[in-house]
């Protein structure tokens, strides 16, 4: 999966988010993503990550092998 496709999926799931994506190995298969969104308000870290996986529309483990996540609210310091 290329970085633009990954960002488009995340942007669809979290339109208000600040999203930063880093290709960890340069292979298009191992990324780190930071997603800061008001959609995470009232959610535990596990729930936030589940929301991200839902936004990936089943592509985790198939088209995308690894995604390291950092999630949070705009007012949180990550």
Secondary structure as the mmCIF struct_conf table of DSSP 4:
data_model
#
loop_
_struct_conf.conf_type_id
_struct_conf.id
_struct_conf.beg_label_comp_id
_struct_conf.beg_label_asym_id
_struct_conf.beg_label_seq_id
_struct_conf.end_label_comp_id
_struct_conf.end_label_asym_id
_struct_conf.end_label_seq_id
HELX_RH_AL_P HELX_RH_AL_P1 UNK A 3 UNK A 13
TURN_TY1_P TURN_TY1_P1 UNK A 15 UNK A 16
STRN STRN1 UNK A 18 UNK A 23
BEND BEND1 UNK A 24 UNK A 29
STRN STRN2 UNK A 30 UNK A 36
HELX_RH_3T_P HELX_RH_3T_P1 UNK A 38 UNK A 40
TURN_TY1_P TURN_TY1_P2 UNK A 41 UNK A 42
HELX_RH_AL_P HELX_RH_AL_P2 UNK A 45 UNK A 55
TURN_TY1_P TURN_TY1_P3 UNK A 56 UNK A 58
STRN STRN3 UNK A 60 UNK A 60
TURN_TY1_P TURN_TY1_P4 UNK A 61 UNK A 63
STRN STRN4 UNK A 64 UNK A 64
STRN STRN5 UNK A 66 UNK A 72
TURN_TY1_P TURN_TY1_P5 UNK A 74 UNK A 75
BEND BEND2 UNK A 76 UNK A 76
#
